[in-house]
Amino acid sequence: MNRLTPYAAFFMRLAVGGVFLSHGIAKYQQGVSGVARFLSGAGFPFATIAALVLITVETVGAVCVLAGILTRVWAACMAIEMAVAILAVLAPHGRNFELEALLLAGAVTLVALGDGPLSLAVGFKRAA
């Protein structure tokens, strides 16, 4: 492993967290009811609960990933979200899912890498 490898998590956190936050802000602006209508139209059960989960993962989770706080937990949630989006919404309707597949791969990578040395979590661990 080269000496720059630990910093890969930082750049992956910026990419994955940034895209999720962008989409989360858009969902937040639509509101829970707007996102729930979309999910219901896609045949998703429990659309209101699912909308709340999506908005939370894509906003709170994205901010935490960007900061490097509980990265593995939030990245696992993001990976599950992208897998469900691909398998339950996009693929059955023949829609392209390149972005979702890339975000799934990035989220799984963050589960493996964790926070990395450039994160707030490192500061918390040092203070403890």
C-alpha positions, 0 to 999 in steps of 0.5 A, a space after each residue: 500500500 502506498 502512503 497516500 492510500 489512507 487519504 482515498 477515503 477523504 476523496 471518496 467521502 467528498 464525492 459520494 457525500 456531495 452527490 447524496 447531499 445534492 439529491 437530498 436537498 432536492 428531496 427536502 425541497 420537494 417535501 415528504 409528501 412530494 417524495 412519497 407521491 413519487 415513490 407511491 407512483 413507482 409502486 413502493 409500499 410505505 411510501 411516506 416512511 420510505 420518503 422520510 428515510 430517503 431524505 434523512 439518509 441523503 441529507 443528515 447521512 451525507 453531511 456526516 459522510 462529508 465530515 467523516 462521522 459514522 461514515 461506515 454506518 451512513 455509507 451502508 445505508 446509502 449502499 442499501 438505498 442505491 441497491 433498492 433504487 436499482 433493483 426495485 425502481 430503475 431496472 424493472 422499468 428499463 431505466 438507466 442506473 449508471 449514477 446509482 451503480 456508481 454511488 453504490 460502488 462508492 458507498 461500499 468502498 466507504 464501508 470498507 475504508 471507513 472515515 480515513 485520517 482526514 475526518 472529524 471522527 479522528 479528532 473525536 478519537 484523539 480527544 477521548 
